[in-house]
Amino acid sequence: MTTGLVLIAAILVLGGVIATVGDRLGTKVGKARLSLFNLRPRQTATLITILTGSIISASTFAILFTVSDQLRTGVFELREIQRDLSDARQELEEITTEKEDIEDELASSRQEQIAAQRRLEEINKSLQASLERQAQTESALNSTQEQLQQIQGRFQQAQSLLAAVSGQAITLRSEIQQLQADRQELIRQRDEVRSQIAQRDQEIAQRDRAITEREEQLQLLENQYVYLTQQVQTLEREFQALRQGNVALLRGQPLATGVVRIITPDAAPQAIEQLLNQANRLVLQRVLPGASDLEEQVIQVTTTAVEQAVQQIADGQDHVIRVQSAGNYVVGEPCVLAGRACIGVDITTAVNQLIFRQGDVVASTAVNPSTMTDQELAERILLLIAAAQFRARQAGILPDTIQISDNRRETALEFINRVKQHNQPVEIQAIAAADAYTAGLQIELAAVQNGQILFSTQAGRLP
C-alpha cells in the first residue's frame, strides 16, 4: 500500500514538474517566436506542448513498467493468459458435459443391466466403450488440472511478491521508528549541549566580571602609584629646597580656608577679601617671623582670579574657598623685604557637598597577622590609608583636609599592635567617622570580622 502511494505521488509530482517545464518552455518559445521545422511560432509552441504531454505519458509508463513486474506482464501478456484460461475453461466444460453424458449412459446401462440380464454382454461392451471414453475424459481432465496448477503457481508467485513488498514495508516502518528514536536522542543531546553552553556562558560572564573588578583595582592602584610618585617628587623638591634654605611657604600650601554661603551678591567680594587678608597675615608671620605687627600687603593675586571666584560662589550654595601659595618662598624673602607684594597665591572654590555618610567604607583590605610579618602588616595598613586618601581626593574632598583619626602617630601604632595581638584573619576598613563634605573628612580605622567591628581607632566602637 505504501509503495503504491509513493509511486502514485512520484508520478503526480513528475507529471506536474514536466507539465510545468513544458508550459514554461512553450510560453518562452511562444514569446520568443521560435520556429521549428519551418512551422509557425504558434504551431511550434503547440508542438512543444504535445511533446511535453508525450514525455509525461512515456515517463509515467516507464516508471510503472520499471517498478511493477505484474503490471508489465498484465499489459503485454494478459491477452494470451486470458485466451489460455478461456480455452482451458471451454475444454473443461466440454469434458464435464461428456462426463455427465457418460454418467447418464452408465446409469441407463446399469438400469438396463438390472432390467435385463440377457443384454448383459451388450451392456458390457457398451460399458467397455464407456470406460475407454472415461479414460480419455480423465486424461483430458488431468491436462486441465495441470493448466490450473500452472495458474495457481502464477497466483502463488503474485502472493509471494505481495508478501515481499509487505516485508519491505515493515522494514521501512521499523527503519522510520529507529530514525525517529535517533532524532529524539539527538534532540536530547542538543538540549544538553545548549544547557552546557549556557552554563559555560555564565561562568565566562562571572570570570569577565572578576577580570573587570581586578582591572578596576589594578587601575586604582596604578592611579595611587602615580599620585604617590608625584607626591614623592614634590617632597623631594621641597626637601631640596629645605636643604638650600629656610623655606617659609611651600607650593600649594593652604594659607586660608573657609566655608561660606552667599545669600546676596554683594557679600561674595567681602568673603574673598576676608580670606585674602587672613592669608596675607599668615604669609607675613611665616616670611617675616618677627614682624607680626605689620599690615602691609605682601600677597599677589590677579583680578581675574578674584572675579572668577566671586562668580563661582554667588549661587546661594555652600562653597569651600581656599587660598594657596603659588610657589615656594623662604624666610626673609627679598622681594618682601623690598616692600613689594610678590607672594603669589591662588584661589580655588568648590561646592561643599556631601561625599561620604557616617559609617561609609572608604577603603578596605584583608590581613592575616598569623602569616604576615610586622613590616608587611604595617605596610598593608599604610597602603590602606593611602588608598583611602586617594579615593577621598578622587571623590572631591580637599587633599589636606583628610584626617586619619586624631592625626596622632601613637593612635595608628596602637591600632596596628591590637591587630597583631588579635592574630586572626580580619578585614581592615577605613570608615568615615562622620558625614564628610568637600571641606574635609575624618577617617577611622576598624578591624571587622564577619560583619562585626572588633575594635577601632575611636574611643568606642563605630556604629
VEXDREN-2710 file (C-alpha; in Angstrom, 1 decimal):
% VEXDREN-2710
k/r/px/py/pz
1/MET/0.0/0.0/0.0
2/THR/2.8/2.4/1.0
3/THR/4.8/1.6/-2.2
4/GLY/1.7/2.2/-4.3
5/LEU/1.1/5.6/-2.7
6/VAL/4.7/6.6/-3.1
7/LEU/4.5/5.5/-6.8
8/ILE/1.4/7.5/-7.3
9/ALA/2.8/10.5/-5.6
10/ALA/6.0/10.3/-7.6
11/ILE/4.0/10.0/-10.9
12/LEU/1.9/13.0/-9.9
13/VAL/4.9/15.1/-8.9
14/LEU/6.9/14.1/-12.1
15/GLY/3.9/14.8/-14.3
16/GLY/3.4/18.2/-12.6
17/VAL/7.1/19.1/-12.9
18/ILE/7.2/18.0/-16.6
19/ALA/4.0/19.8/-17.4
20/THR/5.2/23.0/-15.7
21/VAL/8.5/22.8/-17.6
22/GLY/6.7/22.2/-20.8
23/ASP/4.3/25.0/-20.2
24/ARG/7.1/27.5/-19.4
25/LEU/9.1/26.2/-22.4
26/GLY/6.1/26.6/-24.6
27/THR/5.5/30.1/-23.2
28/LYS/9.1/31.1/-23.7
29/VAL/9.0/29.6/-27.3
30/GLY/5.8/31.5/-28.0
31/LYS/7.2/34.7/-26.6
32/ALA/10.5/34.3/-28.4
33/ARG/8.5/33.4/-31.6
34/LEU/10.8/30.5/-32.4
35/SER/10.2/28.2/-35.4
36/LEU/11.0/24.5/-35.7
37/PHE/10.7/22.5/-39.0
38/ASN/9.6/25.7/-40.8
39/LEU/6.4/25.8/-38.6
40/ARG/4.8/29.0/-37.4
41/PRO/5.6/30.1/-33.8
42/ARG/2.2/29.2/-32.6
43/GLN/2.4/25.8/-34.2
44/THR/5.9/25.4/-32.8
45/ALA/4.6/26.1/-29.3
46/THR/1.7/23.6/-29.8
47/LEU/4.2/21.0/-31.0
48/ILE/6.3/21.5/-27.8
49/THR/3.2/21.2/-25.7
50/ILE/2.3/17.9/-27.5
51/LEU/5.9/16.7/-26.9
52/THR/5.7/17.6/-23.2
53/GLY/2.4/15.6/-22.8
54/SER/4.0/12.7/-24.7
55/ILE/7.0/12.8/-22.3
56/ILE/4.7/12.8/-19.3
57/SER/2.9/9.8/-20.6
58/ALA/6.1/8.0/-21.6
59/SER/7.7/8.7/-18.2
60/THR/4.6/7.5/-16.4
61/PHE/4.5/4.2/-18.3
62/ALA/8.3/3.8/-17.8
63/ILE/8.0/4.2/-14.1
64/LEU/5.0/1.8/-13.9
65/PHE/6.7/-0.8/-16.1
66/THR/10.0/-0.5/-14.2
67/VAL/8.6/-0.7/-10.8
68/SER/5.8/-3.3/-11.3
69/ASP/6.5/-6.7/-12.9
70/GLN/2.9/-7.7/-12.6
71/LEU/1.7/-4.6/-14.5
72/ARG/4.2/-5.2/-17.3
73/THR/3.2/-8.9/-17.5
74/GLY/-0.5/-7.9/-17.4
75/VAL/-0.2/-5.3/-20.1
76/PHE/1.8/-7.4/-22.6
77/GLU/0.8/-11.0/-21.8
78/LEU/-2.7/-10.6/-20.3
79/ARG/-4.5/-11.4/-23.6
80/GLU/-2.5/-14.7/-24.0
81/ILE/-3.2/-15.6/-20.4
82/GLN/-6.9/-14.8/-20.8
83/ARG/-7.0/-16.8/-24.1
84/ASP/-5.4/-19.9/-22.5
85/LEU/-7.7/-19.6/-19.5
86/SER/-10.7/-19.4/-21.8
87/ASP/-9.6/-22.4/-23.8
88/ALA/-9.0/-24.4/-20.6
89/ARG/-12.4/-23.5/-19.3
90/GLN/-14.0/-24.4/-22.6
91/GLU/-12.3/-27.8/-22.7
92/LEU/-13.2/-28.3/-19.0
93/GLU/-16.8/-27.6/-19.8
94/GLU/-16.8/-30.0/-22.8
95/ILE/-15.2/-32.7/-20.7
96/THR/-17.7/-32.1/-17.9
97/THR/-20.5/-32.3/-20.3
98/GLU/-19.2/-35.5/-21.8
99/LYS/-18.7/-36.9/-18.3
100/GLU/-22.2/-36.1/-17.4
101/ASP/-23.4/-37.8/-20.6
102/ILE/-21.3/-40.8/-19.9
103/GLU/-22.6/-40.9/-16.4
104/ASP/-26.2/-40.7/-17.7
105/GLU/-25.4/-43.5/-20.1
106/LEU/-23.8/-45.5/-17.3
107/ALA/-26.8/-45.1/-15.2
108/SER/-29.0/-46.1/-18.1
109/SER/-26.8/-49.1/-18.7
110/ARG/-27.0/-50.2/-15.1
111/GLN/-30.8/-49.9/-15.2
112/GLU/-30.8/-51.9/-18.3
113/GLN/-28.5/-54.5/-16.7
114/ILE/-30.9/-54.8/-13.7
115/ALA/-33.8/-54.9/-16.0
116/ALA/-32.4/-57.4/-18.5
117/GLN/-29.6/-59.8/-17.7
118/ARG/-29.9/-61.0/-21.2
119/ARG/-28.5/-57.9/-22.6
120/LEU/-25.5/-58.2/-20.3
121/GLU/-23.0/-58.8/-23.0
122/GLU/-24.2/-55.8/-25.0
123/ILE/-24.2/-53.7/-21.9
124/ASN/-20.7/-54.9/-21.0
125/LYS/-19.5/-53.9/-24.4
126/SER/-21.1/-50.5/-24.0
127/LEU/-19.6/-50.3/-20.6
128/GLN/-16.1/-51.1/-22.0
129/ALA/-16.6/-48.4/-24.6
130/SER/-17.8/-46.1/-21.9
131/LEU/-14.7/-46.9/-19.8
132/GLU/-12.5/-46.1/-22.7
133/ARG/-14.2/-42.8/-23.2
134/GLN/-13.9/-42.2/-19.4
135/ALA/-10.2/-42.8/-19.6
136/GLN/-10.0/-40.3/-22.4
137/THR/-12.1/-37.9/-20.3
138/GLU/-9.8/-38.4/-17.2
139/SER/-6.7/-37.7/-19.3
140/ALA/-8.3/-34.5/-20.6
141/LEU/-9.3/-33.7/-17.0
142/ASN/-5.7/-34.3/-15.9
143/SER/-4.4/-31.9/-18.6
144/THR/-6.9/-29.3/-17.5
145/GLN/-5.8/-29.7/-13.8
146/GLU/-2.2/-29.3/-14.9
147/GLN/-3.1/-26.0/-16.5
148/LEU/-5.0/-25.0/-13.3
149/GLN/-1.9/-25.8/-11.3
150/GLN/0.2/-23.6/-13.5
151/ILE/-2.3/-20.8/-13.0
152/GLN/-2.2/-21.4/-9.2
153/GLY/1.7/-21.3/-9.4
154/ARG/1.5/-17.9/-11.0
155/PHE/-1.0/-16.8/-8.4
156/GLN/1.3/-18.0/-5.7
157/GLN/4.2/-16.1/-7.3
158/ALA/2.0/-13.0/-7.1
159/GLN/1.2/-13.7/-3.5
160/SER/4.9/-14.1/-2.7
161/LEU/5.7/-10.9/-4.5
162/LEU/3.0/-9.2/-2.4
163/ALA/4.5/-10.7/0.8
164/ALA/7.9/-9.4/-0.2
165/VAL/6.5/-5.9/-0.7
166/SER/4.8/-6.2/2.6
167/GLY/8.1/-7.2/4.3
168/GLN/9.8/-4.3/2.7
169/ALA/7.0/-2.0/4.1
170/ILE/7.5/-3.5/7.5
171/THR/11.3/-3.0/7.3
172/LEU/10.8/0.6/6.2
173/ARG/8.4/1.2/9.1
174/SER/11.0/-0.2/11.6
175/GLU/13.7/2.0/10.0
176/ILE/11.4/5.0/10.3
177/GLN/10.8/4.2/14.0
178/GLN/14.6/3.8/14.5
179/LEU/15.2/7.2/12.8
180/GLN/12.6/8.8/15.0
181/ALA/14.2/7.4/18.1
182/ASP/17.6/8.6/16.8
183/ARG/16.0/12.0/16.2
184/GLN/14.7/12.1/19.8
185/GLU/18.2/11.2/21.1
186/LEU/19.8/13.9/19.0
187/ILE/17.3/16.5/20.3
188/ARG/18.1/15.4/23.9
189/GLN/21.8/15.7/23.2
190/ARG/21.2/19.1/21.6
191/ASP/19.3/20.3/24.7
192/GLU/22.2/19.0/27.0
193/VAL/24.7/20.8/24.8
194/ARG/22.7/24.0/25.0
195/SER/22.4/23.8/28.8
196/GLN/26.2/23.2/29.0
197/ILE/26.8/26.2/26.7
198/ALA/24.5/28.4/28.9
199/GLN/26.4/27.2/32.0
200/ARG/29.8/28.0/30.3
201/ASP/28.4/31.4/29.3
202/GLN/27.5/32.1/32.9
203/GLU/31.0/31.0/34.0
204/ILE/32.6/33.2/31.4
205/ALA/30.4/36.1/32.4
206/GLN/31.4/35.6/36.1
207/ARG/35.1/35.5/35.1
208/ASP/34.7/38.6/32.9
209/ARG/33.2/40.4/35.9
210/ALA/36.0/39.2/38.1
211/ILE/38.6/40.3/35.5
212/THR/36.8/43.7/35.3
213/GLU/36.9/44.1/39.1
214/ARG/40.6/43.1/39.1
215/GLU/41.3/45.6/36.3
216/GLU/39.5/48.3/38.2
217/GLN/41.5/47.5/41.3
218/LEU/44.7/47.5/39.2
219/GLN/43.8/50.8/37.7
220/LEU/43.1/52.2/41.2
221/LEU/46.4/51.0/42.4
222/GLU/48.2/52.4/39.3
223/ASN/46.5/55.8/39.9
224/GLN/47.5/55.6/43.6
225/TYR/51.1/54.7/42.5
226/VAL/51.2/57.7/40.1
227/TYR/49.8/60.0/42.8
228/LEU/52.3/58.8/45.4
229/THR/55.1/59.1/42.9
230/GLN/54.1/62.7/42.2
231/GLN/53.9/63.3/46.0
232/VAL/57.4/61.8/46.4
233/GLN/58.8/64.0/43.7
234/THR/57.1/67.0/45.2
235/LEU/58.5/66.1/48.6
236/GLU/62.0/65.6/47.1
237/ARG/61.8/69.1/45.6
238/GLU/60.6/70.5/48.8
239/PHE/63.4/68.7/50.7
240/GLN/65.9/70.0/48.2
241/ALA/64.5/73.5/48.8
242/LEU/64.8/73.0/52.6
243/ARG/68.4/72.0/52.2
244/GLN/69.1/75.1/50.2
245/GLY/67.4/77.5/52.5
246/ASN/64.8/78.1/55.3
247/VAL/61.6/77.6/53.4
248/ALA/58.6/79.5/54.8
249/LEU/55.9/78.6/52.3
250/LEU/55.6/75.6/50.0
251/ARG/53.9/75.4/46.7
252/GLY/50.2/74.5/47.1
253/GLN/50.3/75.1/50.9
254/PRO/46.9/76.3/52.1
255/LEU/47.0/79.8/53.6
256/ALA/43.4/80.3/54.4
257/THR/40.3/78.2/54.1
258/GLY/36.6/78.9/54.7
259/VAL/33.1/77.6/54.0
260/VAL/30.7/80.3/53.0
261/ARG/27.2/80.6/51.7
262/ILE/26.5/83.8/49.8
263/ILE/22.9/85.0/50.1
264/THR/23.3/88.4/48.5
265/PRO/25.8/89.0/45.6
266/ASP/27.5/91.9/47.4
267/ALA/28.7/89.6/50.2
268/ALA/30.8/87.5/47.8
269/PRO/33.7/90.1/47.3
270/GLN/33.7/90.7/51.1
271/ALA/34.2/86.9/51.8
272/ILE/37.0/86.7/49.3
273/GLU/38.7/89.8/50.8
274/GLN/38.5/88.4/54.3
275/LEU/40.2/85.2/53.3
276/LEU/42.9/87.1/51.4
277/ASN/43.5/89.3/54.5
278/GLN/43.8/86.2/56.6
279/ALA/46.2/84.6/54.1
280/ASN/48.3/87.8/54.0
281/ARG/48.7/87.8/57.8
282/LEU/49.8/84.2/57.7
283/VAL/52.3/84.9/55.0
284/LEU/53.8/87.8/57.0
285/GLN/54.1/85.6/60.0
286/ARG/55.9/82.9/58.0
287/VAL/58.1/85.1/55.8
288/LEU/58.9/87.8/58.5
289/PRO/58.5/85.9/61.8
290/GLY/59.4/88.9/64.0
291/ALA/57.1/91.4/62.2
292/SER/53.7/90.3/63.5
293/ASP/52.5/93.9/63.8
294/LEU/52.9/94.7/60.1
295/GLU/49.8/95.2/58.0
296/GLU/51.4/95.7/54.6
297/GLN/50.1/93.8/51.5
298/VAL/52.6/91.1/50.6
299/ILE/50.5/88.6/48.7
300/GLN/49.8/88.9/44.9
301/VAL/46.6/87.7/43.2
302/THR/45.2/88.6/39.8
303/THR/41.9/90.5/39.4
304/THR/40.7/87.8/37.1
305/ALA/41.1/85.1/39.7
306/VAL/39.2/87.2/42.3
307/GLU/36.3/87.9/39.9
308/GLN/36.1/84.2/38.8
309/ALA/36.0/83.1/42.5
310/VAL/33.2/85.7/43.2
311/GLN/31.1/84.4/40.3
312/GLN/31.5/80.8/41.4
313/ILE/30.4/81.3/45.0
314/ALA/27.5/83.7/44.2
315/ASP/24.9/80.9/43.6
316/GLY/23.5/80.5/47.1
317/GLN/25.2/77.2/47.9
318/ASP/27.8/76.2/50.4
319/HIS/31.3/76.7/48.9
320/VAL/34.8/75.9/50.2
321/ILE/37.2/78.7/49.4
322/ARG/40.9/78.1/49.7
323/VAL/43.8/80.5/49.3
324/GLN/47.0/78.6/48.5
325/SER/50.7/79.5/47.9
326/ALA/51.5/79.6/44.2
327/GLY/55.2/78.8/44.8
328/ASN/58.0/78.1/47.3
329/TYR/59.2/81.1/49.4
330/VAL/61.9/81.4/52.1
331/VAL/62.1/83.2/55.3
332/GLY/63.1/86.8/54.7
333/GLU/62.0/86.7/51.0
334/PRO/64.0/89.6/49.4
335/CYS/61.0/91.0/47.5
336/VAL/59.0/91.2/50.7
337/LEU/61.9/93.0/52.4
338/ALA/61.9/95.4/49.5
339/GLY/58.3/96.2/50.2
340/ARG/56.7/94.6/47.2
341/ALA/53.7/92.3/47.0
342/CYS/55.4/89.3/45.5
343/ILE/54.0/86.3/47.2
344/GLY/51.8/84.7/44.6
345/VAL/48.6/83.0/45.7
346/ASP/45.8/81.0/44.0
347/ILE/42.1/81.0/44.9
348/THR/40.1/77.8/44.5
349/THR/36.5/77.2/45.1
350/ALA/34.4/74.0/45.3
351/VAL/30.8/73.3/46.2
352/ASN/30.7/71.9/49.8
353/GLN/28.6/68.8/49.0
354/LEU/28.2/65.6/50.9
355/ILE/30.7/63.0/49.7
356/PHE/30.6/60.2/52.4
357/ARG/28.0/59.5/55.0
358/GLN/28.9/58.4/58.5
359/GLY/29.9/54.8/58.5
360/ASP/30.6/54.6/54.8
361/VAL/33.6/52.3/54.0
362/VAL/36.1/54.5/52.1
363/ALA/38.6/51.6/51.5
364/SER/39.3/48.1/52.9
365/THR/41.9/45.4/52.9
366/ALA/42.3/41.9/54.3
367/VAL/45.2/40.9/56.6
368/ASN/46.3/37.8/58.4
369/PRO/48.6/38.6/61.3
370/SER/49.5/35.0/61.8
371/THR/51.1/34.7/58.4
372/MET/52.4/38.3/57.9
373/THR/55.5/39.9/59.3
374/ASP/55.2/43.1/61.4
375/GLN/56.6/45.1/58.4
376/GLU/54.2/43.5/56.0
377/LEU/51.3/44.2/58.3
378/ALA/52.3/47.9/58.8
379/GLU/52.9/48.3/55.0
380/ARG/49.4/46.8/54.3
381/ILE/47.7/49.3/56.7
382/LEU/49.7/52.2/55.5
383/LEU/48.7/51.3/51.9
384/LEU/45.1/51.1/53.1
385/ILE/45.4/54.7/54.5
386/ALA/47.0/55.9/51.2
387/ALA/44.2/54.2/49.2
388/ALA/41.5/55.8/51.4
389/GLN/43.1/59.2/51.0
390/PHE/43.4/58.7/47.3
391/ARG/39.7/57.7/46.9
392/ALA/38.6/60.7/49.1
393/ARG/40.6/63.0/46.8
394/GLN/39.1/61.4/43.7
395/ALA/35.6/61.8/45.2
396/GLY/36.2/65.5/45.6
397/ILE/37.4/66.1/49.2
398/LEU/40.2/68.6/49.6
399/PRO/43.6/66.8/49.9
400/ASP/45.0/68.5/53.1
401/THR/41.6/68.2/54.9
402/ILE/41.7/64.4/55.2
403/GLN/42.4/63.4/58.8
404/ILE/43.2/59.9/60.0
405/SER/41.6/59.5/63.4
406/ASP/43.2/62.2/65.6
407/ASN/46.3/62.5/63.4
408/ARG/48.5/61.1/66.1
409/ARG/51.2/58.6/65.2
410/GLU/50.6/56.8/68.5
411/THR/47.0/56.1/67.7
412/ALA/47.9/54.3/64.4
413/LEU/50.7/52.3/66.1
414/GLU/48.3/51.3/68.9
415/PHE/45.8/50.1/66.3
416/ILE/48.5/48.1/64.5
417/ASN/49.6/46.4/67.8
418/ARG/46.0/45.4/68.5
419/VAL/45.7/43.8/65.1
420/LYS/48.9/41.9/65.8
421/GLN/47.6/40.7/69.1
422/HIS/44.3/39.5/67.6
423/ASN/46.4/37.1/65.5
424/GLN/43.4/36.1/63.3
425/PRO/42.4/37.0/59.7
426/VAL/40.4/40.2/59.8
427/GLU/39.3/42.9/57.3
428/ILE/40.7/46.4/58.0
429/GLN/38.3/49.1/56.9
430/ALA/38.8/52.9/56.6
431/ILE/35.4/54.3/57.7
432/ALA/34.0/57.8/57.6
433/ALA/33.7/58.9/61.2
434/ALA/31.1/61.5/60.4
435/ASP/29.3/62.9/57.4
436/ALA/32.1/64.1/55.1
437/TYR/31.7/67.1/52.9
438/THR/34.2/68.6/50.4
439/ALA/35.6/70.7/53.2
440/GLY/37.1/67.7/55.0
441/LEU/37.0/64.1/56.0
442/GLN/37.9/62.2/59.2
443/ILE/38.7/58.6/58.8
444/GLU/38.7/55.9/61.5
445/LEU/40.4/52.5/61.1
446/ALA/38.3/49.5/62.2
447/ALA/39.0/45.7/62.4
448/VAL/36.0/43.9/61.1
449/GLN/35.3/40.1/61.3
450/ASN/32.1/38.5/60.0
451/GLY/30.5/41.9/59.6
452/GLN/31.1/42.9/63.2
453/ILE/33.6/45.6/64.3
454/LEU/36.1/44.2/66.8
455/PHE/38.0/47.4/67.6
456/SER/38.8/50.7/66.0
457/THR/40.9/53.9/66.4
458/GLN/37.9/55.6/68.1
459/ALA/37.4/55.5/71.9
460/GLY/34.4/53.3/71.3
461/ARG/33.2/51.1/68.5
462/LEU/31.8/52.8/65.4
463/PRO/28.1/52.5/64.8
END
